[in-house]
Amino acid sequence: MTSQKLLSSLTTVGVGGPARNFVVATTEAEIIAAIRAADDAGEPLLILGGGSNLVVSDDGFAGTVLQIASHGFVANSEDSCGGASVVVQAGHDWDDFVHQTVLHAWSGVEALSGIPGSAGATPVQNVGAYGCEVASSIAAVRTWDREKNAVRTFTNHELRFGYRDSLLKATTVNGSPRYVVLTVEFQLLLGRMSAPVAYTELARRLGVEVGKRANSLELRRTVLALRASKGMVLDPADRDTYSTGSFFTNPIVTAEVAAALPDDAPRWPAGELTKLSAAWLIEHAGFGKGYGLLLPDGVDAGGTNGRAALSTKHTLAVTNRGSASAQDILGIARKVRDGVVRQFGIALVPEPVLVGCSL
């Protein structure tokens, strides 16, 4: 199906101008046909799933926007030794898939409950939360290689997963990937118990020690409650949820840079480097929850007249308060990034894909 569409209606942050050409593909054949038609015409191509990780320019996209809307999953095998091999279509809603894994007693991704977007987007960014990343459960990803005009399947090792990174992301430019995900194969354990709980706050809420397991359904409910408390579960009635989720990744720095921070700055080992908390850096650079909202005395610290602001629940999310433009969203993010550089000398890196715009 081809039509014109405002991209603000297809992204969770609610910004973005029109697509010159908008195509919805519900089957693998339709996906490949749409990609080949755009490539044969020399048309710029933007791939869209759930729109949860995109900030699109107010000018829109001067090319073809392909929304991948394939749906469904199938268990290719299921046994007590190898677990369950489950293949999910790229356009399938991610949280629905996580819910289904819990209902089927397939264990491994339950801590990733509540994350918006599609299943096909998860390996691109190596989506992670609460101590879990999809890289730990993905067996293979089947893609369309636009350069070779052929289907190509990557194993977990070949995908070169890193922190919020993968080969798929590294070969994507301005939202246009070389490899378009068609299906993702997950290898999941069998059972009603979760993977070992790796996140301290989550373990505390569940009443278990870090490294121990919990009932998967209880863990899912707890994660959803935690995410909702931080405005990270989509809710049409809550403007704090109109965002791309975390706007910045947690920076990974040298030991020397980490040592220069105050002792109370959170830090975690990352090989020979150290991972820091972007939220802590933002807050301690003077940007509190709700930064950008108009103050009672009318002061407009964010410079957007209150149209965009940090979430009132979580400083990592830049939110659309109802009428924000892409430039408003970027304006808040830019002030935060520059403030953290001034205070700590650390440059935060945006997590969402910026299409036709930049910080």
MOQUIWO-V759191 format. One record per helix or strand of 3 or more residues. SS is the DSSP state (hx for helix, st for strand). FROM is the first residue (numbers start at 1). LEN is the number of residues. Records with the same first field share a line. If there is no record, write none. Layout:
SS->FROM-LEN ; FROM-LEN
//
This chain:
st->2-5 ; 18-8 ; 45-4 ; 54-3 ; 61-8 ; 73-7 ; 83-7 ; 138-8 ; 150-6 ; 179-12 ; 267-4 ; 273-4 ; 308-3 ; 318-3 ; 353-3
hx->7-3 ; 28-13 ; 94-10 ; 110-3 ; 119-7 ; 134-3 ; 157-3 ; 167-4 ; 200-7 ; 216-14 ; 239-3 ; 255-5 ; 278-7 ; 326-19
//
